[in-house]
Amino acid sequence: MEYEALFLTANGREVRKAFLLFVKRGEPEEGRPPLIAFEVPIDLNAITARFEEELVKLKDVLASGVPPEIPKDYGPFDYPCTYCKYRPRCYGT
Protein backbone atom coordinates (compact mmCIF):
# COMPACT_ATOMS: atom_id res chain seq x y z
CA MET A 1 0.00 0.00 0.00
CA GLU A 2 2.84 2.35 0.76
CA TYR A 3 4.34 1.94 -2.71
CA GLU A 4 0.91 2.39 -4.28
CA ALA A 5 0.66 5.73 -2.46
CA LEU A 6 4.17 6.61 -3.68
CA PHE A 7 3.33 5.75 -7.30
CA LEU A 8 0.03 7.64 -7.17
CA THR A 9 1.85 10.70 -5.82
CA ALA A 10 4.54 10.39 -8.50
CA ASN A 11 1.76 10.44 -11.11
CA GLY A 12 0.19 13.64 -9.85
CA ARG A 13 -2.41 12.18 -7.49
CA GLU A 14 -2.71 13.56 -3.98
CA VAL A 15 -2.62 10.91 -1.26
CA ARG A 16 -3.52 12.12 2.21
CA LYS A 17 -4.81 8.91 3.80
CA ALA A 18 -4.86 5.21 2.99
CA PHE A 19 -7.11 2.49 4.33
CA LEU A 20 -7.02 -1.26 4.19
CA LEU A 21 -10.53 -2.68 3.96
CA PHE A 22 -11.56 -6.20 4.86
CA VAL A 23 -14.96 -7.15 3.48
CA LYS A 24 -16.77 -10.30 4.59
CA ARG A 25 -18.09 -12.05 1.52
CA GLY A 26 -21.06 -14.36 1.75
CA GLU A 27 -23.26 -14.72 4.81
CA PRO A 28 -22.53 -12.35 7.69
CA GLU A 29 -21.25 -13.86 10.92
CA GLU A 30 -23.09 -13.03 14.11
CA GLY A 31 -21.25 -10.49 16.21
CA ARG A 32 -18.74 -9.59 13.49
CA PRO A 33 -19.06 -6.53 11.26
CA PRO A 34 -19.16 -7.22 7.50
CA LEU A 35 -16.60 -4.47 6.89
CA ILE A 36 -13.48 -3.56 8.87
CA ALA A 37 -11.23 -0.63 7.93
CA PHE A 38 -7.68 0.05 9.14
CA GLU A 39 -5.90 3.32 8.43
CA VAL A 40 -2.39 2.79 7.04
CA PRO A 41 0.00 5.59 7.99
CA ILE A 42 1.57 7.21 4.93
CA ASP A 43 4.96 8.87 5.39
CA LEU A 44 5.97 9.66 1.81
CA ASN A 45 9.49 10.76 2.80
CA ALA A 46 10.21 7.44 4.54
CA ILE A 47 8.57 5.44 1.74
CA THR A 48 10.57 7.31 -0.92
CA ALA A 49 13.85 6.75 0.97
CA ARG A 50 13.16 3.00 1.35
CA PHE A 51 12.14 2.70 -2.30
CA GLU A 52 15.33 4.43 -3.46
CA GLU A 53 17.48 2.14 -1.28
CA GLU A 54 15.76 -0.97 -2.62
CA LEU A 55 16.06 0.33 -6.18
CA VAL A 56 19.84 0.72 -5.83
CA LYS A 57 20.14 -2.84 -4.46
CA LEU A 58 17.96 -4.23 -7.25
CA LYS A 59 19.96 -2.44 -9.94
CA ASP A 60 23.19 -3.84 -8.48
CA VAL A 61 21.80 -7.39 -8.47
CA LEU A 62 20.50 -7.16 -12.02
CA ALA A 63 23.74 -5.61 -13.30
CA SER A 64 25.85 -8.34 -11.69
CA GLY A 65 24.22 -11.12 -13.72
CA VAL A 66 24.32 -13.39 -10.66
CA PRO A 67 21.25 -14.01 -8.51
CA PRO A 68 21.63 -13.11 -4.84
CA GLU A 69 21.69 -15.67 -2.06
CA ILE A 70 18.17 -16.70 -1.05
CA PRO A 71 17.33 -16.65 2.65
CA LYS A 72 16.21 -20.09 3.84
CA ASP A 73 12.76 -18.84 4.81
CA TYR A 74 12.01 -17.45 1.32
CA GLY A 75 9.85 -19.22 -1.21
CA PRO A 76 9.36 -18.56 -4.93
CA PHE A 77 6.17 -16.62 -4.30
CA ASP A 78 7.46 -14.45 -1.44
CA TYR A 79 8.33 -10.80 -2.01
CA PRO A 80 10.75 -9.80 -3.51
CA CYS A 81 11.20 -13.09 -5.38
CA THR A 82 7.79 -12.71 -7.01
CA TYR A 83 9.14 -9.81 -9.08
CA CYS A 84 12.64 -11.08 -9.77
CA LYS A 85 13.76 -12.11 -13.25
CA TYR A 86 16.00 -14.78 -11.66
CA ARG A 87 13.12 -16.65 -10.02
CA PRO A 88 13.12 -19.48 -12.58
CA ARG A 89 16.87 -19.99 -12.01
CA CYS A 90 16.54 -20.08 -8.26
CA TYR A 91 13.43 -22.18 -7.94
CA GLY A 92 12.91 -23.80 -11.34
CA THR A 93 9.41 -22.28 -11.55
C-alpha positions as CSV (number, residue, x, y, z in Angstrom):
1,M,0.0,0.0,0.0
2,E,2.8,2.4,0.8
3,Y,4.3,1.9,-2.7
4,E,0.9,2.4,-4.3
5,A,0.7,5.7,-2.5
6,L,4.2,6.6,-3.7
7,F,3.3,5.7,-7.3
8,L,0.0,7.6,-7.2
9,T,1.8,10.7,-5.8
10,A,4.5,10.4,-8.5
11,N,1.8,10.4,-11.1
12,G,0.2,13.6,-9.9
13,R,-2.4,12.2,-7.5
14,E,-2.7,13.6,-4.0
15,V,-2.6,10.9,-1.3
16,R,-3.5,12.1,2.2
17,K,-4.8,8.9,3.8
18,A,-4.9,5.2,3.0
19,F,-7.1,2.5,4.3
20,L,-7.0,-1.3,4.2
21,L,-10.5,-2.7,4.0
22,F,-11.6,-6.2,4.9
23,V,-15.0,-7.2,3.5
24,K,-16.8,-10.3,4.6
25,R,-18.1,-12.1,1.5
26,G,-21.1,-14.4,1.8
27,E,-23.3,-14.7,4.8
28,P,-22.5,-12.3,7.7
29,E,-21.2,-13.9,10.9
30,E,-23.1,-13.0,14.1
31,G,-21.2,-10.5,16.2
32,R,-18.7,-9.6,13.5
33,P,-19.1,-6.5,11.3
34,P,-19.2,-7.2,7.5
35,L,-16.6,-4.5,6.9
36,I,-13.5,-3.6,8.9
37,A,-11.2,-0.6,7.9
38,F,-7.7,0.1,9.1
39,E,-5.9,3.3,8.4
40,V,-2.4,2.8,7.0
41,P,0.0,5.6,8.0
42,I,1.6,7.2,4.9
43,D,5.0,8.9,5.4
44,L,6.0,9.7,1.8
45,N,9.5,10.8,2.8
46,A,10.2,7.4,4.5
47,I,8.6,5.4,1.7
48,T,10.6,7.3,-0.9
49,A,13.8,6.7,1.0
50,R,13.2,3.0,1.4
51,F,12.1,2.7,-2.3
52,E,15.3,4.4,-3.5
53,E,17.5,2.1,-1.3
54,E,15.8,-1.0,-2.6
55,L,16.1,0.3,-6.2
56,V,19.8,0.7,-5.8
57,K,20.1,-2.8,-4.5
58,L,18.0,-4.2,-7.2
59,K,20.0,-2.4,-9.9
60,D,23.2,-3.8,-8.5
61,V,21.8,-7.4,-8.5
62,L,20.5,-7.2,-12.0
63,A,23.7,-5.6,-13.3
64,S,25.9,-8.3,-11.7
65,G,24.2,-11.1,-13.7
66,V,24.3,-13.4,-10.7
67,P,21.3,-14.0,-8.5
68,P,21.6,-13.1,-4.8
69,E,21.7,-15.7,-2.1
70,I,18.2,-16.7,-1.1
71,P,17.3,-16.7,2.6
72,K,16.2,-20.1,3.8
73,D,12.8,-18.8,4.8
74,Y,12.0,-17.5,1.3
75,G,9.9,-19.2,-1.2
76,P,9.4,-18.6,-4.9
77,F,6.2,-16.6,-4.3
78,D,7.5,-14.4,-1.4
79,Y,8.3,-10.8,-2.0
80,P,10.8,-9.8,-3.5
81,C,11.2,-13.1,-5.4
82,T,7.8,-12.7,-7.0
83,Y,9.1,-9.8,-9.1
84,C,12.6,-11.1,-9.8
85,K,13.8,-12.1,-13.3
86,Y,16.0,-14.8,-11.7
87,R,13.1,-16.6,-10.0
88,P,13.1,-19.5,-12.6
89,R,16.9,-20.0,-12.0
90,C,16.5,-20.1,-8.3
91,Y,13.4,-22.2,-7.9
92,G,12.9,-23.8,-11.3
93,T,9.4,-22.3,-11.6
